[in-house]
Amino acid sequence: MFQNNKSKLTMIVPIILIVMLMTGCASKTTASASAGTGVVTESTMTDTVESSGSVSAKQLAVISWGTSGTVQEVNVATNDKVKDGDTLMKLNSTTAPADVIQAISTLITAQQNLTNAKESNTSLAEAEVALNTAKDAYYKALGQSYTLGKTVGSADYNAILRVNVINAQNAYDKAKDNYAGYSETSDSDTRKAEARATLAQATLDLKAATSIYNYYTSTPNAMDSATITGNLNLAKAQMDDAQRAYDLIKNGDNSDAITSAQAAVDAAQATVNKLSIIAPFDGEIAVVYSQVGDVVSTGTEALALVDRSKLYVDVQVDETSIAKVTVGDSADITFDSLNGIKATGKVTMIDPIGTSTSGVVNYTVRIELDKSDPAILIGATATVVINIGAPQSVLFVPVSAVMSDAQGEYVTRIKSDGSSERVTVVSGQIVDQTVIVTGDLKKGDTVQLYTSTTSSSTTGNSTRNFGGGGQPPAGG
């Protein structure tokens, strides 16, 4: 028995070797065949720098109540436009603390006393008006400074948005796992197509939930904080100047009366203003937190106000590219979570101070949108492509015209007399069915196109082309 098995094995081995040798000798050979002609075209292209960031508004403030009480009036709704100084909400004065109720009566008396004092000295009254204007500007700037470090959304609302993100993430993970289960299934399988569509929708839902959550949990960035602080310092300096001008022209006992009356008005007015939410700038109501009948306390968030007249995106550009970017460069902007929405803008600011992260130095570049589209959400992730440098003319040939041999890449140019010649080229970026090339070509030249045909042979190697006739062009 053992001898018979050994004999069979001895016969099988040569047969296997012969089959392997025959199989190994066969190889696929790609030959290039003529496929008509094409034309060299010319166009202009511009170098770009791409980065991403979040959409921000010119001004954004979450305004809180300055005292406690019951909300009596809500004069605005989400998306309403308001003006600087508009009264947006009011508390029922009878539900306010005793000191606020007393301030209402005190303010009436103080205003009358101030009017009486001004009647005897016009110059002093004018200085008083200037001082009041400066103080109003200071208090508004001071009110804006109170928004620093606070998120747009309340803690409860942000918690709800966080749950939405978690749910969206779970739905995405489930859809991803489900689609992965069809990895070996044909693309024509209906169940695989449905799984893919479900995964795509889950991806969009996750991006949208994340963008909204990031917006309502965001706080003014470093640049906005610096602007708010700078405005406050300027308003304080202007108020001090107005105070000094007022002090220079006051005279006699009447000046003392005006000073005393003004101080009483300011103190009473500041207390009475706690009963109202007053718009500190022109803008649009983003969120309304307080409703009629709500019982609020000092610090309770009333609403969020945003000035969308100018939208911008701050992006990071690394040190290898920042030197190419200049103020005034145009930019194309798309939004990850806002399908179909596109925008244009310009570089308006380049921060000269870089920050180092993991050994890479980045610089902040601000791109201001040309138009404020109401469909663009504040905080949405934006992809920004900055157009740098002057447009340059480049030549294009059909992809199937580029061949490759031992000498490198080339195209075959057809002369006017019907003869052909080899023209060495270097290929670059592929755009649609054409490829950028550099070489001794000019616009309008006719070039030979090729198509690839594959056959089996046992000897030799042949040259392949990208799209028919040569190696894939560099950058393809």
QUIZIVEN-V354068 format. One record per residue. RES is the residue in three letters. SS is DSSP state (H for helix, E for strand, C for the rest). Layout:
res->(RES | RES)
ss->(SS | SS)
//
This chain:
res->(MET | PHE | GLN | ASN | ASN | LYS | SER | LYS | LEU | THR | MET | ILE | VAL | PRO | ILE | ILE | LEU | ILE | VAL | MET | LEU | MET | THR | GLY | CYS | ALA | SER | LYS | THR | THR | ALA | SER | ALA | SER | ALA | GLY | THR | GLY | VAL | VAL | THR | GLU | SER | THR | MET | THR | ASP | THR | VAL | GLU | SER | SER | GLY | SER | VAL | SER | ALA | LYS | GLN | LEU | ALA | VAL | ILE | SER | TRP | GLY | THR | SER | GLY | THR | VAL | GLN | GLU | VAL | ASN | VAL | ALA | THR | ASN | ASP | LYS | VAL | LYS | ASP | GLY | ASP | THR | LEU | MET | LYS | LEU | ASN | SER | THR | THR | ALA | PRO | ALA | ASP | VAL | ILE | GLN | ALA | ILE | SER | THR | LEU | ILE | THR | ALA | GLN | GLN | ASN | LEU | THR | ASN | ALA | LYS | GLU | SER | ASN | THR | SER | LEU | ALA | GLU | ALA | GLU | VAL | ALA | LEU | ASN | THR | ALA | LYS | ASP | ALA | TYR | TYR | LYS | ALA | LEU | GLY | GLN | SER | TYR | THR | LEU | GLY | LYS | THR | VAL | GLY | SER | ALA | ASP | TYR | ASN | ALA | ILE | LEU | ARG | VAL | ASN | VAL | ILE | ASN | ALA | GLN | ASN | ALA | TYR | ASP | LYS | ALA | LYS | ASP | ASN | TYR | ALA | GLY | TYR | SER | GLU | THR | SER | ASP | SER | ASP | THR | ARG | LYS | ALA | GLU | ALA | ARG | ALA | THR | LEU | ALA | GLN | ALA | THR | LEU | ASP | LEU | LYS | ALA | ALA | THR | SER | ILE | TYR | ASN | TYR | TYR | THR | SER | THR | PRO | ASN | ALA | MET | ASP | SER | ALA | THR | ILE | THR | GLY | ASN | LEU | ASN | LEU | ALA | LYS | ALA | GLN | MET | ASP | ASP | ALA | GLN | ARG | ALA | TYR | ASP | LEU | ILE | LYS | ASN | GLY | ASP | ASN | SER | ASP | ALA | ILE | THR | SER | ALA | GLN | ALA | ALA | VAL | ASP | ALA | ALA | GLN | ALA | THR | VAL | ASN | LYS | LEU | SER | ILE | ILE | ALA | PRO | PHE | ASP | GLY | GLU | ILE | ALA | VAL | VAL | TYR | SER | GLN | VAL | GLY | ASP | VAL | VAL | SER | THR | GLY | THR | GLU | ALA | LEU | ALA | LEU | VAL | ASP | ARG | SER | LYS | LEU | TYR | VAL | ASP | VAL | GLN | VAL | ASP | GLU | THR | SER | ILE | ALA | LYS | VAL | THR | VAL | GLY | ASP | SER | ALA | ASP | ILE | THR | PHE | ASP | SER | LEU | ASN | GLY | ILE | LYS | ALA | THR | GLY | LYS | VAL | THR | MET | ILE | ASP | PRO | ILE | GLY | THR | SER | THR | SER | GLY | VAL | VAL | ASN | TYR | THR | VAL | ARG | ILE | GLU | LEU | ASP | LYS | SER | ASP | PRO | ALA | ILE | LEU | ILE | GLY | ALA | THR | ALA | THR | VAL | VAL | ILE | ASN | ILE | GLY | ALA | PRO | GLN | SER | VAL | LEU | PHE | VAL | PRO | VAL | SER | ALA | VAL | MET | SER | ASP | ALA | GLN | GLY | GLU | TYR | VAL | THR | ARG | ILE | LYS | SER | ASP | GLY | SER | SER | GLU | ARG | VAL | THR | VAL | VAL | SER | GLY | GLN | ILE | VAL | ASP | GLN | THR | VAL | ILE | VAL | THR | GLY | ASP | LEU | LYS | LYS | GLY | ASP | THR | VAL | GLN | LEU | TYR | THR | SER | THR | THR | SER | SER | SER | THR | THR | GLY | ASN | SER | THR | ARG | ASN | PHE | GLY | GLY | GLY | GLY | GLN | PRO | PRO | ALA | GLY | GLY)
ss->(C | H | H | H | H | H | H | H | H | H | H | H | H | H | H | H | H | H | H | H | H | H | H | H | H | C | E | E | E | E | E | E | E | E | E | E | E | E | E | C | E | E | E | E | E | E | E | E | E | E | E | E | E | E | E | E | E | E | E | E | E | E | E | E | C | C | C | C | E | E | E | E | E | E | C | C | C | C | C | C | E | E | C | C | C | C | E | E | E | E | E | C | H | H | H | C | C | H | H | H | H | H | H | H | H | H | H | H | H | H | H | H | H | H | H | H | H | H | C | C | C | H | H | H | H | H | H | H | H | H | H | H | H | H | H | H | H | H | H | H | H | H | H | H | H | C | C | C | C | C | C | C | C | C | H | H | H | H | H | H | H | H | H | H | H | H | H | H | H | H | H | H | H | H | H | H | H | H | H | H | C | C | C | C | C | C | C | C | C | H | H | H | H | H | H | H | H | H | H | H | H | H | H | H | H | H | H | H | H | H | H | H | H | H | H | H | C | C | C | C | C | H | H | H | H | H | H | H | H | H | H | H | H | H | H | H | H | H | H | H | H | H | H | H | H | H | H | H | H | C | C | H | H | H | H | H | H | H | H | H | H | H | H | H | H | H | H | H | H | H | H | H | H | H | H | E | E | E | C | C | C | C | E | E | E | E | E | E | C | C | C | C | C | C | E | E | C | C | C | C | E | E | E | E | E | E | E | E | E | E | E | E | E | E | E | E | E | E | C | C | C | H | H | H | C | C | C | C | C | E | E | E | E | E | E | C | C | C | C | C | C | E | E | E | E | E | E | E | E | E | C | C | C | C | E | E | E | C | C | E | E | E | E | E | E | E | E | E | E | C | C | C | C | C | C | C | C | C | C | C | E | E | E | E | E | E | E | E | E | E | E | E | E | E | E | E | E | E | H | H | H | C | E | E | E | C | C | E | E | E | E | E | E | E | C | C | C | C | C | E | E | E | E | E | E | E | E | E | E | E | E | C | C | E | E | E | E | E | E | C | C | C | C | C | C | E | E | E | E | E | E | E | E | E | E | E | E | C | C | C | C | C | C | C | C | C | C | C | C | C | C | C | C | C | C | C)
//
